[in-house]
Amino acid sequence: MTSPSSAGPREIYRIDWLPGTDVLHGTCHCGAENSAQDPVEMWEWMLGHPEGHQPRGSDS
């Protein structure tokens, strides 16, 4: 069995709830960000990587 430190880099997905709203803010492992009210929509966007993803600082 391998430990997480020896398994190589992991993809990290982050979803934060914006207090006082119904809005979720997601950050993909590639750095792209998205906001949505529907958790299913947010996870579909996350797991649909790279479709619809433009990392922060990209010109395109």
N, C-alpha and C positions, 0 to 999 in steps of 0.2 A: 504494500500500500504506500502511496506517495503522500507526502505532506503538502499543504497548500504552497509553502515556500519553494518546494522543489518542482512543482507542477508547471512553472512558468507563469507568464503574465495572465491575469484574469480580466475578463470584461466586466466593467462595473457600470451598472445602470442605477440611476438615482431619480426618485420621484418624491417631490416635496409638495405638501399641501400649503397653499397660501392662506394663512389664518384670516378669518373674517370674510372669506369668499368660498365659492364652490370650485375654484380653479386649482388644477394640479400642474406643477411645473416639472418637466422631465429633462434630464440630461443623459444623453447616450454616452457609451464608452468612447465614441469618436469625437465627443465635444459638442455635437449638435444639440440644440435646445428646442423644446416645444411646450406649448401650454394647451390644456384641454380640460373640459369639465367632466368628461366621461372616462372613468378608469380603463374601460375596455379599449376605447379609442387610443388612450395613452400607451397601453401595452402593445397594441397592434403597431403603432408608430415605432416604438422601441424595438420590437422584434422584427420589424420590416427592414432593418438596417441593411443596406445603405439607402434604400429608396426613400426619398423625401428628406434626407439628411444633408445638411451643409454645416460642417464644423465651424465654430467661431473663428473669425478672421479669414474665412475663405472668400475669394473675390467673386466666385460664380454662384 
